[in-house]
Amino acid sequence: MSLRAEIRKIIREAFSDEHYTERLYDRFLNKSILTVGYEIPGTIGEYEEVGTYVMPENIKAQILENAKLVEGYSFPKGKSFGIQIGMIPIDKNKVEYFDDNLREQAKKHTLVIVDRATQSNGNLVFLIVRNNEITTVYFAKSYVPQDAAKMKVDGIIKSMDAIRQKKVR
């Protein structure tokens, strides 16, 4: 490999790692208060923000533990995976609603984390791994089927046991 190609590879890896780190840690795990809302019926990607939610520390800890497992795993080269590292059950009784009307509206909907900065919204957390590198974090909605084609990956891993037992091939 030429020096130029090696430098490009190192820069690309640094940027992908930075993107993943920013998405998972800075905009999600390191925040104490997250905006929540629901997808407006009949739309795709339009959300009504209803309030704020403090994600329980045990859920954050589980997501972090799973992320570390993925970070340390040696995935097959030339393959890509969507790996579910967490599910965030948003307790509607613990949401700080912006007003009573929004509290009533929220009763009829599944609440998700709404991240205006990334436009990635959901209550499921996936990591995308390509060629043994974590490239990004993908927030998905539990009520929308997730498949390999949607995530543009070769396979989806929904159980961390596959990684713990080193069964990913």
VENWO-V192442 format. One record per pair of residues at least 4 apart in sequence whose C-alpha atoms are under 7 Angstrom apart, sorted by sequence separation. I is the first residue (numbers start at 1). J is the second residue. D is the distance in Angstrom with one decimal. If there is no record, write none. Layout:
[[I | J | D] [I | J | D]]
//
This chain:
[[1 | 5 | 6.3] [2 | 6 | 6.2] [3 | 7 | 6.2] [4 | 8 | 6.3] [5 | 9 | 6.2] [6 | 10 | 6.3] [7 | 11 | 6.2] [8 | 12 | 6.0] [9 | 13 | 6.1] [10 | 14 | 6.2] [11 | 15 | 6.2] [12 | 16 | 6.2] [13 | 17 | 6.0] [14 | 18 | 6.0] [15 | 19 | 6.1] [16 | 20 | 6.2] [17 | 21 | 6.0] [18 | 22 | 6.0] [19 | 23 | 6.2] [20 | 24 | 6.1] [21 | 25 | 5.6] [22 | 26 | 4.9] [23 | 27 | 5.4] [24 | 28 | 5.4] [25 | 29 | 4.7] [26 | 30 | 5.4] [27 | 31 | 6.4] [55 | 59 | 6.9] [56 | 60 | 6.6] [57 | 61 | 6.0] [58 | 62 | 6.2] [59 | 63 | 6.2] [60 | 64 | 6.1] [61 | 65 | 6.0] [62 | 66 | 6.1] [63 | 67 | 6.1] [64 | 68 | 6.2] [65 | 69 | 6.4] [66 | 70 | 6.4] [67 | 71 | 6.1] [68 | 72 | 6.2] [69 | 73 | 6.2] [91 | 95 | 6.9] [98 | 102 | 6.7] [99 | 103 | 6.5] [100 | 104 | 6.4] [101 | 105 | 6.3] [102 | 106 | 6.0] [103 | 107 | 6.7] [115 | 119 | 5.6] [129 | 133 | 5.2] [130 | 134 | 6.4] [146 | 150 | 6.5] [147 | 151 | 6.5] [148 | 152 | 5.7] [149 | 153 | 6.5] [160 | 164 | 6.2] [161 | 165 | 5.8] [162 | 166 | 6.0] [163 | 167 | 6.2] [1 | 6 | 6.5] [22 | 27 | 6.3] [23 | 28 | 6.7] [24 | 29 | 6.2] [25 | 30 | 5.4] [26 | 31 | 7.0] [97 | 102 | 6.6] [115 | 120 | 5.9] [129 | 134 | 4.3] [130 | 135 | 6.7] [148 | 153 | 5.0] [162 | 167 | 5.1] [163 | 168 | 6.3] [39 | 45 | 6.6] [40 | 46 | 5.8] [97 | 103 | 5.9] [115 | 121 | 5.8] [128 | 134 | 5.7] [129 | 135 | 5.8] [148 | 154 | 5.9] [162 | 168 | 6.2] [39 | 46 | 5.7] [40 | 47 | 5.3] [114 | 121 | 4.8] [127 | 134 | 6.7] [128 | 135 | 5.7] [148 | 155 | 5.4] [39 | 47 | 4.4] [40 | 48 | 6.2] [113 | 121 | 5.5] [114 | 122 | 6.9] [128 | 136 | 5.4] [148 | 156 | 6.0] [38 | 47 | 5.4] [39 | 48 | 6.4] [112 | 121 | 6.5] [113 | 122 | 5.3] [127 | 136 | 6.0] [128 | 137 | 6.2] [147 | 156 | 6.8] [37 | 47 | 6.3] [38 | 48 | 5.5] [112 | 122 | 4.6] [113 | 123 | 6.1] [127 | 137 | 4.6] [128 | 138 | 7.0] [37 | 48 | 5.3] [38 | 49 | 6.7] [112 | 123 | 4.9] [126 | 137 | 5.8] [127 | 138 | 6.0] [37 | 49 | 4.1] [126 | 138 | 5.0] [36 | 49 | 5.8] [37 | 50 | 4.9] [125 | 138 | 6.0] [126 | 139 | 6.2] [35 | 49 | 6.9] [36 | 50 | 6.1] [37 | 51 | 6.8] [125 | 139 | 4.9] [36 | 51 | 5.6] [124 | 139 | 5.6] [125 | 140 | 6.4] [35 | 51 | 5.9] [36 | 52 | 5.6] [123 | 139 | 6.7] [124 | 140 | 5.0] [35 | 52 | 4.5] [36 | 53 | 6.5] [122 | 139 | 4.9] [123 | 140 | 6.1] [124 | 141 | 6.0] [34 | 52 | 5.4] [35 | 53 | 6.3] [67 | 85 | 6.4] [120 | 138 | 6.8] [121 | 139 | 5.4] [122 | 140 | 4.5] [123 | 141 | 5.4] [124 | 142 | 6.2] [33 | 52 | 6.2] [34 | 53 | 5.2] [66 | 85 | 5.4] [120 | 139 | 5.5] [121 | 140 | 6.4] [122 | 141 | 4.3] [123 | 142 | 6.3] [33 | 53 | 5.6] [34 | 54 | 6.2] [33 | 54 | 4.9] [90 | 111 | 6.5] [32 | 54 | 5.8] [63 | 85 | 5.7] [63 | 86 | 5.3] [59 | 88 | 7.0] [29 | 60 | 6.3] [89 | 123 | 6.9] [88 | 123 | 5.0] [87 | 123 | 5.8] [88 | 124 | 6.2] [87 | 124 | 4.5] [86 | 124 | 5.8] [87 | 125 | 6.2] [86 | 125 | 5.0] [85 | 125 | 5.7] [53 | 94 | 6.8] [84 | 125 | 5.7] [85 | 126 | 5.6] [53 | 95 | 4.9] [84 | 126 | 4.2] [85 | 127 | 7.0] [52 | 95 | 5.7] [53 | 96 | 6.3] [83 | 126 | 5.1] [84 | 127 | 6.5] [51 | 95 | 6.2] [52 | 96 | 5.2] [82 | 126 | 6.0] [83 | 127 | 5.1] [51 | 96 | 5.3] [52 | 97 | 6.5] [82 | 127 | 5.7] [83 | 128 | 6.4] [51 | 97 | 4.1] [82 | 128 | 4.7] [50 | 97 | 5.6] [51 | 98 | 5.0] [81 | 128 | 5.8] [82 | 129 | 6.5] [50 | 98 | 5.9] [81 | 129 | 5.2] [80 | 129 | 5.4] [81 | 130 | 6.6] [80 | 130 | 4.3] [79 | 130 | 6.1] [80 | 131 | 6.2] [50 | 102 | 5.4] [79 | 131 | 5.6] [50 | 103 | 7.0] [78 | 131 | 5.0] [77 | 131 | 4.7] [76 | 131 | 7.0] [77 | 132 | 5.9] [76 | 132 | 6.5] [75 | 132 | 4.9] [74 | 132 | 6.4] [82 | 151 | 6.8] [38 | 109 | 6.2] [82 | 153 | 6.4] [38 | 110 | 6.2] [81 | 153 | 5.2] [38 | 111 | 5.0] [80 | 153 | 4.9] [81 | 154 | 5.8] [82 | 155 | 6.4] [83 | 156 | 5.8] [84 | 157 | 6.2] [37 | 111 | 5.2] [38 | 112 | 6.0] [80 | 154 | 5.1] [81 | 155 | 5.0] [82 | 156 | 4.7] [83 | 157 | 4.7] [84 | 158 | 4.9] [36 | 111 | 6.3] [37 | 112 | 5.6] [79 | 154 | 6.2] [80 | 155 | 6.7] [81 | 156 | 5.5] [82 | 157 | 6.2] [83 | 158 | 6.0] [36 | 112 | 5.5] [37 | 113 | 6.5] [36 | 113 | 4.5] [37 | 114 | 6.2] [35 | 113 | 5.9] [36 | 114 | 5.2] [34 | 113 | 6.7] [35 | 114 | 5.6] [75 | 168 | 7.0] [76 | 169 | 6.0] [24 | 137 | 6.3] [20 | 134 | 6.8] [23 | 137 | 6.2] [20 | 135 | 5.8] [20 | 136 | 4.5] [17 | 134 | 6.8] [19 | 136 | 6.3] [20 | 137 | 6.0] [17 | 135 | 6.5] [16 | 135 | 5.1]]
//
